[in-house]
Amino acid sequence: MVDSDIVILKKMIQPEATVALESEHQKKIVKLIEVSDNYTVTIRGMPNDDEVIVIKVDTFSAPTTIFLGNRGECKRADFAIIANIIEKGKFIVFIEMKRGKKTSKEKEIIQQLKGAQCFVEYCQAIGKSFWEKGDFLDNYKYRFVSIKNITVNKKPTRSKSKDDIHDTPENMLKISSPNHIQFNHLIGHKK
């Protein structure tokens, strides 16, 4: 039997660069923690462990010894959630978190989201070449999310994107002052 993409990623990525799911009221959640700035975002309604991996992308050192960084190519978003859910489909969600109102310019957030996408595409190339799985991470839908004002008083989660589907960094889903974030909302799935 051929390993799934998620199984291969779990064999490929250092455990220290991943975030384990937790259980809360018999449901799966993940707590995205930004240690250096001391804040946490919880995402509820996560898929089962065998359907998802959460990668701390910024664990990967910025490739400043190779690239000049003039166009933001050394930046990375905070997290990538890669999910292959039988009843919903295949999704890769890139997440950049910002502590408060005074955050990076949108252009910089876009660069960070693009950098995380490049990291996942590198993992895809590794899976195809070294794991010899020709369709590794093919046919996944990309989703891009910016979460800000994390440390301000919590309100009902508000979000906006220019269109309904946030499938490019420039059209990211913007969530401000999150109280409850559901995984289905991040992937654009209504159920």
C-alpha positions as CSV (number, residue, x, y, z in Angstrom):
1,M,0.0,0.0,0.0
2,V,1.3,3.5,-0.9
3,D,1.5,6.0,1.9
4,S,-0.8,9.0,1.8
5,D,0.6,12.5,1.3
6,I,-0.1,13.2,5.0
7,V,1.8,10.0,6.1
8,I,4.8,11.0,3.9
9,L,4.8,14.5,5.3
10,K,4.8,13.2,8.8
11,K,7.8,11.0,7.9
12,M,9.5,13.9,6.1
13,I,9.1,16.9,8.5
14,Q,10.9,17.1,11.9
15,P,8.3,16.6,14.7
16,E,9.6,19.9,16.3
17,A,8.4,21.7,13.2
18,T,4.8,20.4,13.5
19,V,1.9,21.2,15.8
20,A,0.0,18.3,17.3
21,L,-3.8,18.2,17.4
22,E,-5.5,18.3,20.8
23,S,-8.9,17.1,21.9
24,E,-11.6,19.4,23.3
25,H,-15.0,18.0,24.1
26,Q,-14.3,15.0,21.9
27,K,-13.5,17.3,18.9
28,K,-10.1,18.0,17.3
29,I,-8.5,21.4,17.8
30,V,-5.1,22.9,17.1
31,K,-3.5,25.7,19.0
32,L,-1.2,27.9,16.8
33,I,1.3,29.5,19.2
34,E,3.6,32.4,18.4
35,V,6.1,31.8,21.2
36,S,8.2,34.9,20.6
37,D,5.2,37.2,20.9
38,N,3.3,35.1,23.4
39,Y,-0.1,34.6,21.8
40,T,-2.2,31.7,20.6
41,V,-5.0,31.2,18.1
42,T,-7.2,28.1,18.4
43,I,-8.8,26.5,15.4
44,R,-11.7,24.1,16.1
45,G,-13.2,21.4,14.0
46,M,-9.9,20.1,12.7
47,P,-9.8,16.9,10.6
48,N,-8.6,13.6,12.2
49,D,-4.9,13.1,12.9
50,D,-4.4,10.8,9.8
51,E,-6.0,13.5,7.5
52,V,-3.9,16.5,8.5
53,I,-0.5,17.9,9.4
54,V,0.2,21.4,10.8
55,I,3.6,22.7,10.0
56,K,5.3,25.7,11.7
57,V,6.8,27.1,8.4
58,D,8.8,29.8,10.1
59,T,10.8,27.0,11.8
60,F,12.6,26.7,8.4
61,S,15.4,29.2,8.5
62,A,15.1,32.1,6.1
63,P,17.3,31.3,3.0
64,T,19.3,34.5,3.3
65,T,22.6,32.8,2.6
66,I,21.2,32.0,-0.9
67,F,18.8,34.8,-1.8
68,L,19.3,38.5,-1.6
69,G,15.7,39.0,-0.4
70,N,15.0,42.1,-2.5
71,R,11.5,40.9,-3.4
72,G,10.6,39.3,-0.1
73,E,11.6,35.8,-1.2
74,C,13.1,35.1,2.2
75,K,9.9,35.7,4.1
76,R,7.5,32.9,5.3
77,A,4.1,32.8,6.9
78,D,3.8,31.2,10.3
79,F,1.9,28.0,9.5
80,A,0.7,25.7,6.8
81,I,-2.1,23.2,7.4
82,I,-2.2,20.4,4.9
83,A,-5.3,18.3,4.9
84,N,-6.6,15.5,2.8
85,I,-10.2,15.0,4.0
86,I,-12.2,12.2,2.3
87,E,-15.5,14.0,2.4
88,K,-14.3,17.6,1.8
89,G,-11.2,17.4,-0.4
90,K,-7.6,18.3,-0.4
91,F,-6.5,21.7,1.1
92,I,-3.4,23.6,2.0
93,V,-4.1,26.6,4.3
94,F,-1.3,29.1,4.8
95,I,-1.7,31.3,7.9
96,E,0.1,34.5,8.9
97,M,-0.7,35.7,12.4
98,K,-0.2,39.3,13.6
99,R,-0.5,40.3,17.3
100,G,-2.2,43.7,17.2
101,K,-3.4,46.5,15.1
102,K,0.1,47.9,14.2
103,T,1.1,45.1,11.9
104,S,3.0,44.5,8.7
105,K,1.8,46.1,5.5
106,E,-0.4,44.0,3.3
107,K,2.4,43.7,0.8
108,E,4.7,42.0,3.4
109,I,1.9,39.6,4.5
110,I,1.5,38.6,0.8
111,Q,5.2,38.0,0.6
112,Q,5.1,35.8,3.8
113,L,2.2,33.8,2.4
114,K,4.0,33.3,-1.0
115,G,7.1,32.2,0.9
116,A,5.2,29.6,2.8
117,Q,3.7,28.4,-0.5
118,C,7.2,28.1,-2.0
119,F,8.2,26.0,1.1
120,V,5.3,23.6,0.5
121,E,6.2,23.4,-3.2
122,Y,9.7,22.5,-2.1
123,C,8.3,19.7,0.1
124,Q,6.2,18.6,-3.0
125,A,9.4,18.3,-5.1
126,I,11.1,16.3,-2.3
127,G,8.1,13.9,-2.1
128,K,8.1,13.4,-5.9
129,S,11.9,13.0,-6.2
130,F,13.0,11.3,-3.0
131,W,9.8,9.5,-2.0
132,E,9.1,8.7,-5.6
133,K,5.4,9.5,-5.4
134,G,4.6,11.1,-8.7
135,D,1.3,12.8,-7.6
136,F,2.6,14.0,-4.2
137,L,0.6,17.1,-3.1
138,D,-1.1,17.4,-6.5
139,N,-4.6,18.7,-6.8
140,Y,-4.7,20.5,-3.5
141,K,-6.7,23.7,-3.2
142,Y,-4.7,26.6,-1.7
143,R,-6.2,28.9,0.9
144,F,-4.5,32.0,2.3
145,V,-5.4,33.5,5.7
146,S,-4.2,36.5,7.6
147,I,-5.2,36.7,11.3
148,K,-4.6,40.0,13.1
149,N,-5.5,41.8,16.3
150,I,-5.1,38.6,18.2
151,T,-4.3,40.2,21.6
152,V,-7.2,42.7,21.5
153,N,-10.5,42.0,23.2
154,K,-12.2,39.0,21.6
155,K,-15.2,39.6,19.5
156,P,-17.3,37.3,17.2
157,T,-14.9,36.4,14.5
158,R,-15.0,38.8,11.6
159,S,-13.5,38.1,8.3
160,K,-13.4,39.6,4.9
161,S,-11.9,38.7,1.6
162,K,-12.3,40.4,-1.8
163,D,-14.2,37.3,-3.1
164,D,-15.6,34.3,-1.5
165,I,-12.6,32.1,-2.2
166,H,-9.2,33.1,-0.8
167,D,-7.1,31.1,-3.1
168,T,-4.3,33.6,-3.8
169,P,-2.1,35.6,-1.4
170,E,-3.5,38.8,-2.8
171,N,-7.0,37.7,-2.0
172,M,-6.3,36.4,1.5
173,L,-9.1,35.8,4.0
174,K,-8.6,38.4,6.7
175,I,-9.7,37.6,10.2
176,S,-9.6,40.2,12.9
177,S,-10.0,39.8,16.7
178,P,-10.7,36.1,16.5
179,N,-12.8,34.5,19.1
180,H,-13.7,31.1,17.5
181,I,-12.1,30.0,14.2
182,Q,-13.5,26.9,12.5
183,F,-11.4,24.9,10.1
184,N,-14.3,24.7,7.7
185,H,-14.3,28.6,7.5
186,L,-10.6,28.6,6.6
187,I,-11.1,26.2,3.7
188,G,-14.3,27.8,2.5
189,H,-16.4,24.8,3.2
190,K,-20.0,25.6,4.4
191,K,-20.7,22.4,6.3
